[in-house]
Amino acid sequence: MHSPTGNLPLRARLARLPKIDLHRHLEGSLRLSSLLEVARHTGLDVPHDEAGLRALVQFAPGDPPTFRNFLSKFDVLRRFYQSPEIIQRLAYEAVADAAHDNVRYLELRFTPAALAKQCDFPLADVTDWVIAAVARTRADHPALDVKLIAGVNRHEPVELAERVVQIAADRQAQGIVGLDLAGDEVNYPAEPFRGVFRAAGEAGLGLVAHAGEWLGAASVRDAIEHLGVRRVGHGVRVADDPNVAALARERGIVFEVCVTSNWQTGVIPSLTAHPWGKMGELGLQVTLNTDDPGVSNITLSGEYATLVEVLGRAPTEIERAILTAAAASLLPPAGQAALVERFQTALADPAVTAGPAA
């Protein structure tokens, strides 16, 4: 019989928690070991040694914590999508790694244009390859439920986003549940995508968008009022403006917070400066997620530990965030209710609970 987790060290208790990740990018969740194999097998013009490749695709100690440095990793990662087999392998492993970290519900977002660009693959084909890979991973890891969110980038043409929306809408029965807007919010406003999001919502897709990450609270307001989102990716700058925070609170907006990523991209000056606590004090609904665990070299269990050990939050806040995430999933209302009940039951089990408040 296992000892109750309350008698285990903190990190062991957190590792046992059943987890939800609502904000994880496929393209930022790739195994370094697999990238090395792909590089060597294909002769890709990147370093074929671990240290050399790591410096290009992972945030490393000494790297400048800026969004330009962070996004530069994806410029290299896009070069690896050389074949359907490689894309499906990487997608399979990204989901398997979540399962190994005891993630029980995952909304994995992927960007068809990013996967297709290197070899000019059809967008519909790369979407189907991801769907097929996820289905295989789910069969091998039945404790993990996975849904997909199709992503579009602010710097890419609206016409491309419209094609992605149609592809995603046509594949809702295959597990695509939402549309996400990501990319450089400093230089590319969300306004051109308002019609795209309206069409996606009318087609039945859940709406989420990155906002309030590198720009201020006004971008959060824009995402809420003009894109019609149910959740905001990151959104930590909402704490800068009480009026926008009040709007988010009144609308029941859920924030997909990614603590380590927020530091590595320069959104916050240090981990200890993260506004997680302030967001809670403002009455906002917050969840804890990984963003790009391969690039950041993190796990969701590790992010839970960061919240407790670095930010000084109570483990009970993690359990609250997990239940908030369950209720904020892009499932139909009955599916949301079932997911909440599932996690309430799991978190009530003394074998997996995080123990008493710190």
C-alpha positions as semicolon CSV with decimal commas, in nm:
position;residue;x (nm);y (nm);z (nm)
1;M;0,000;0,000;0,000
2;H;0,127;0,348;-0,087
3;S;0,179;0,597;0,193
4;P;-0,046;0,901;0,176
5;T;0,127;1,169;-0,028
6;G;0,111;1,409;0,264
7;N;0,394;1,205;0,416
8;L;0,607;1,237;0,102
9;P;0,843;1,521;0,006
10;L;0,674;1,810;-0,171
11;R;0,797;1,726;-0,522
12;A;0,692;1,364;-0,487
13;R;0,344;1,475;-0,380
14;L;0,318;1,716;-0,671
15;A;0,433;1,452;-0,917
16;R;0,145;1,228;-0,809
17;L;-0,118;1,494;-0,866
18;P;-0,348;1,430;-1,163
19;K;-0,284;1,727;-1,386
20;I;-0,445;1,940;-1,654
21;D;-0,250;2,141;-1,910
22;L;-0,462;2,382;-2,113
23;H;-0,170;2,571;-2,269
24;R;0,095;2,349;-2,426
25;H;0,230;2,395;-2,779
26;L;0,321;2,087;-2,979
27;E;0,601;2,276;-3,154
28;G;0,755;2,365;-2,818
29;S;0,725;2,015;-2,669
30;L;0,982;1,819;-2,870
31;R;1,234;1,579;-2,719
32;L;1,595;1,685;-2,762
33;S;1,699;1,321;-2,806
34;S;1,455;1,280;-3,095
35;L;1,567;1,603;-3,258
36;L;1,924;1,475;-3,248
37;E;1,818;1,151;-3,415
38;V;1,625;1,337;-3,683
39;A;1,915;1,574;-3,748
40;R;2,164;1,291;-3,787
41;H;1,933;1,078;-3,999
42;T;1,833;1,356;-4,238
43;G;2,164;1,540;-4,241
44;L;1,990;1,858;-4,129
45;D;2,227;2,153;-4,116
46;V;2,222;2,194;-3,738
47;P;2,468;2,077;-3,471
48;H;2,462;1,699;-3,438
49;D;2,590;1,701;-3,080
50;E;2,363;1,740;-2,781
51;A;2,522;2,054;-2,638
52;G;2,529;2,233;-2,970
53;L;2,172;2,152;-3,061
54;R;2,044;2,226;-2,711
55;A;2,178;2,579;-2,736
56;L;1,961;2,638;-3,043
57;V;1,634;2,476;-2,936
58;Q;1,619;2,513;-2,556
59;F;1,635;2,810;-2,324
60;A;1,968;2,772;-2,148
61;P;2,126;2,932;-1,840
62;G;2,273;3,260;-1,952
63;D;2,025;3,310;-2,236
64;P;1,873;3,658;-2,242
65;P;1,515;3,633;-2,111
66;T;1,353;3,808;-2,408
67;F;1,073;3,713;-2,643
68;R;1,308;3,747;-2,942
69;N;1,549;3,491;-2,800
70;F;1,265;3,260;-2,701
71;L;1,094;3,277;-3,040
72;S;1,427;3,221;-3,217
73;K;1,417;2,861;-3,092
74;F;1,111;2,798;-3,306
75;D;1,288;2,921;-3,618
76;V;1,525;2,626;-3,574
77;L;1,257;2,378;-3,468
78;R;1,053;2,441;-3,782
79;R;1,335;2,293;-3,988
80;F;1,281;1,947;-3,839
81;Y;0,938;1,886;-3,992
82;Q;1,081;1,694;-4,286
83;S;0,828;1,416;-4,338
84;P;0,488;1,285;-4,224
85;E;0,667;1,019;-4,020
86;I;0,878;1,274;-3,833
87;I;0,581;1,499;-3,760
88;Q;0,378;1,207;-3,631
89;R;0,666;1,080;-3,418
90;L;0,719;1,419;-3,257
91;A;0,346;1,463;-3,193
92;Y;0,319;1,115;-3,042
93;E;0,611;1,182;-2,809
94;A;0,481;1,524;-2,702
95;V;0,160;1,364;-2,578
96;A;0,341;1,065;-2,426
97;D;0,563;1,299;-2,226
98;A;0,254;1,467;-2,084
99;A;0,118;1,127;-1,984
100;H;0,447;1,040;-1,812
101;D;0,407;1,357;-1,603
102;N;0,063;1,238;-1,490
103;V;-0,125;1,486;-1,706
104;R;-0,475;1,342;-1,730
105;Y;-0,634;1,605;-1,954
106;L;-0,442;1,796;-2,220
107;E;-0,549;2,056;-2,472
108;L;-0,254;2,047;-2,708
109;R;-0,232;2,338;-2,945
110;F;-0,054;2,305;-3,276
111;T;0,007;2,540;-3,566
112;P;-0,057;2,374;-3,902
113;A;0,135;2,644;-4,090
114;A;0,444;2,587;-3,875
115;L;0,438;2,213;-3,940
116;A;0,372;2,257;-4,312
117;K;0,607;2,538;-4,406
118;Q;0,944;2,362;-4,432
119;C;0,832;2,113;-4,697
120;D;0,518;2,291;-4,822
121;F;0,289;2,018;-4,693
122;P;-0,086;2,073;-4,731
123;L;-0,236;2,218;-4,414
124;A;-0,509;1,955;-4,405
125;D;-0,253;1,677;-4,430
126;V;-0,039;1,794;-4,138
127;T;-0,355;1,836;-3,933
128;D;-0,455;1,479;-4,006
129;W;-0,106;1,354;-3,919
130;V;-0,126;1,521;-3,578
131;I;-0,475;1,381;-3,519
132;A;-0,355;1,030;-3,608
133;A;-0,048;1,054;-3,382
134;V;-0,256;1,177;-3,089
135;A;-0,502;0,891;-3,138
136;R;-0,217;0,640;-3,118
137;T;-0,077;0,799;-2,805
138;R;-0,417;0,797;-2,637
139;A;-0,450;0,428;-2,713
140;D;-0,115;0,365;-2,543
141;H;-0,192;0,599;-2,250
142;P;-0,565;0,557;-2,179
143;A;-0,551;0,762;-1,856
144;L;-0,482;1,075;-2,063
145;D;-0,759;1,250;-2,253
146;V;-0,631;1,480;-2,529
147;K;-0,805;1,747;-2,731
148;L;-0,649;1,969;-2,996
149;I;-0,650;2,345;-3,050
150;A;-0,554;2,471;-3,396
151;G;-0,330;2,777;-3,385
152;V;-0,276;3,071;-3,617
153;N;-0,011;3,341;-3,594
154;R;-0,062;3,715;-3,591
155;H;0,214;3,778;-3,847
156;E;0,063;3,543;-4,106
157;P;-0,209;3,631;-4,359
158;V;-0,571;3,634;-4,251
159;E;-0,650;3,415;-4,553
160;L;-0,425;3,145;-4,406
161;A;-0,610;3,167;-4,076
162;E;-0,942;3,129;-4,257
163;R;-0,818;2,807;-4,416
164;V;-0,707;2,674;-4,077
165;V;-1,047;2,753;-3,927
166;Q;-1,223;2,557;-4,201
167;I;-0,988;2,261;-4,157
168;A;-1,034;2,267;-3,779
169;A;-1,412;2,304;-3,799
170;D;-1,433;2,006;-4,032
171;R;-1,241;1,791;-3,782
172;Q;-1,424;1,859;-3,459
173;A;-1,538;1,497;-3,450
174;Q;-1,168;1,400;-3,456
175;G;-1,089;1,599;-3,141
176;I;-1,021;1,957;-3,248
177;V;-1,203;2,178;-3,000
178;G;-1,066;2,529;-3,044
179;L;-0,882;2,806;-3,225
180;D;-0,587;3,000;-3,081
181;L;-0,418;3,321;-3,191
182;A;-0,048;3,338;-3,104
183;G;0,270;3,514;-3,209
184;D;0,419;3,861;-3,182
185;E;0,153;4,079;-3,021
186;V;0,392;4,377;-3,007
187;N;0,412;4,428;-3,382
188;Y;0,097;4,252;-3,504
189;P;-0,242;4,351;-3,358
190;A;-0,531;4,108;-3,333
191;E;-0,779;4,334;-3,514
192;P;-0,745;4,169;-3,860
193;F;-0,849;3,834;-3,708
194;R;-1,181;3,944;-3,559
195;G;-1,381;3,802;-3,848
196;V;-1,183;3,480;-3,837
197;F;-1,268;3,433;-3,470
198;R;-1,632;3,516;-3,526
199;A;-1,650;3,248;-3,797
200;A;-1,468;2,997;-3,575
201;G;-1,710;3,055;-3,292
202;E;-2,009;3,018;-3,523
203;A;-1,861;2,687;-3,640
204;G;-1,856;2,559;-3,281
205;L;-1,487;2,600;-3,199
206;G;-1,382;2,730;-2,858
207;L;-1,193;3,057;-2,873
208;V;-0,864;3,133;-2,697
209;A;-0,591;3,386;-2,769
210;H;-0,251;3,489;-2,645
211;A;-0,281;3,838;-2,498
212;G;-0,142;4,048;-2,215
213;E;0,191;3,873;-2,244
214;W;0,426;4,122;-2,410
215;L;0,171;4,402;-2,433
216;G;-0,031;4,557;-2,154
217;A;-0,381;4,496;-2,026
218;A;-0,539;4,664;-2,329
219;S;-0,460;4,358;-2,540
220;V;-0,651;4,144;-2,289
221;R;-0,951;4,375;-2,321
222;D;-0,928;4,350;-2,700
223;A;-0,920;3,969;-2,689
224;I;-1,224;3,961;-2,460
225;E;-1,436;4,225;-2,631
226;H;-1,345;4,177;-2,997
227;L;-1,225;3,817;-3,034
228;G;-1,484;3,675;-2,795
229;V;-1,240;3,446;-2,616
230;R;-1,330;3,223;-2,322
231;R;-0,968;3,194;-2,212
232;V;-0,661;3,413;-2,240
233;G;-0,319;3,263;-2,298
234;H;-0,079;3,409;-2,038
235;G;-0,264;3,737;-1,977
236;V;-0,046;3,830;-1,681
237;R;-0,044;4,198;-1,773
238;V;-0,414;4,211;-1,688
239;A;-0,305;4,284;-1,333
240;D;-0,174;4,622;-1,453
241;D;-0,523;4,764;-1,502
242;P;-0,800;4,717;-1,241
243;N;-1,067;4,801;-1,500
244;V;-0,958;4,525;-1,736
245;A;-0,923;4,288;-1,444
246;A;-1,280;4,373;-1,345
247;L;-1,399;4,304;-1,699
248;A;-1,223;3,966;-1,699
249;R;-1,368;3,881;-1,360
250;E;-1,720;3,976;-1,465
251;R;-1,698;3,775;-1,789
252;G;-1,554;3,470;-1,613
253;I;-1,241;3,472;-1,828
254;V;-0,987;3,204;-1,740
255;F;-0,615;3,275;-1,765
256;E;-0,370;3,014;-1,890
257;V;-0,068;3,115;-1,681
258;C;0,278;2,976;-1,767
259;V;0,518;3,091;-1,495
260;T;0,862;2,984;-1,623
261;S;0,778;3,085;-1,979
262;N;0,672;3,429;-1,856
263;W;1,020;3,478;-1,713
264;Q;1,211;3,329;-2,007
265;T;1,027;3,551;-2,255
266;G;1,092;3,865;-2,050
267;V;0,732;3,925;-1,949
268;I;0,844;3,942;-1,585
269;P;1,192;4,041;-1,458
270;S;1,225;3,736;-1,232
271;L;1,027;3,433;-1,122
272;T;0,965;3,590;-0,782
273;A;0,805;3,891;-0,954
274;H;0,532;3,682;-1,116
275;P;0,183;3,831;-1,056
276;W;0,016;3,494;-0,986
277;G;-0,072;3,606;-0,634
278;K;-0,199;3,945;-0,747
279;M;-0,419;3,783;-1,010
280;G;-0,576;3,568;-0,739
281;E;-0,626;3,869;-0,515
282;L;-0,810;4,038;-0,801
283;G;-1,052;3,748;-0,809
284;L;-0,936;3,620;-1,147
285;Q;-0,957;3,257;-1,251
286;V;-0,607;3,122;-1,307
287;T;-0,466;2,791;-1,426
288;L;-0,106;2,672;-1,437
289;N;0,041;2,536;-1,759
290;T;0,372;2,469;-1,935
291;D;0,353;2,660;-2,266
292;D;0,661;2,502;-2,431
293;P;0,808;2,238;-2,200
294;G;1,067;2,124;-2,454
295;V;1,200;2,475;-2,513
296;S;1,181;2,570;-2,146
297;N;1,315;2,230;-2,031
298;I;1,040;2,193;-1,770
299;T;0,753;1,968;-1,667
300;L;0,415;2,061;-1,528
301;S;0,512;1,892;-1,200
302;G;0,813;2,122;-1,192
303;E;0,592;2,425;-1,251
304;Y;0,378;2,321;-0,956
305;A;0,695;2,307;-0,747
306;T;0,800;2,651;-0,869
307;L;0,466;2,793;-0,759
308;V;0,519;2,659;-0,407
309;E;0,895;2,686;-0,362
310;V;0,966;3,011;-0,548
311;L;0,639;3,203;-0,529
312;G;0,552;3,076;-0,181
313;R;0,200;2,967;-0,270
314;A;0,010;2,693;-0,089
315;P;-0,028;2,352;-0,254
316;T;-0,403;2,392;-0,217
317;E;-0,383;2,670;-0,476
318;I;-0,260;2,413;-0,724
319;E;-0,558;2,191;-0,659
320;R;-0,787;2,491;-0,703
321;A;-0,616;2,575;-1,033
322;I;-0,660;2,217;-1,154
323;L;-1,034;2,230;-1,090
324;T;-1,054;2,573;-1,253
325;A;-0,885;2,423;-1,558
326;A;-1,132;2,135;-1,568
327;A;-1,425;2,375;-1,567
328;A;-1,256;2,587;-1,836
329;S;-1,189;2,305;-2,080
330;L;-1,320;2,357;-2,432
331;L;-1,559;2,067;-2,392
332;P;-1,938;2,093;-2,411
333;P;-2,102;2,177;-2,074
334;A;-2,174;1,811;-1,995
335;G;-1,814;1,723;-2,073
336;Q;-1,687;2,003;-1,852
337;A;-1,904;1,886;-1,564
338;A;-1,785;1,528;-1,604
339;L;-1,422;1,642;-1,614
340;V;-1,463;1,848;-1,297
341;E;-1,623;1,552;-1,121
342;R;-1,344;1,324;-1,240
343;F;-1,075;1,551;-1,098
344;Q;-1,265;1,621;-0,777
345;T;-1,274;1,248;-0,717
346;A;-0,905;1,206;-0,799
347;L;-0,797;1,496;-0,581
348;A;-1,000;1,363;-0,289
349;D;-0,801;1,039;-0,297
350;P;-0,542;1,054;-0,016
351;A;-0,299;0,867;-0,238
352;V;-0,272;1,162;-0,476
353;T;-0,360;1,478;-0,286
354;A;-0,102;1,750;-0,243
355;G;-0,132;1,744;0,133
356;P;-0,206;2,030;0,374
357;A;-0,153;2,391;0,291
358;A;0,204;2,516;0,323
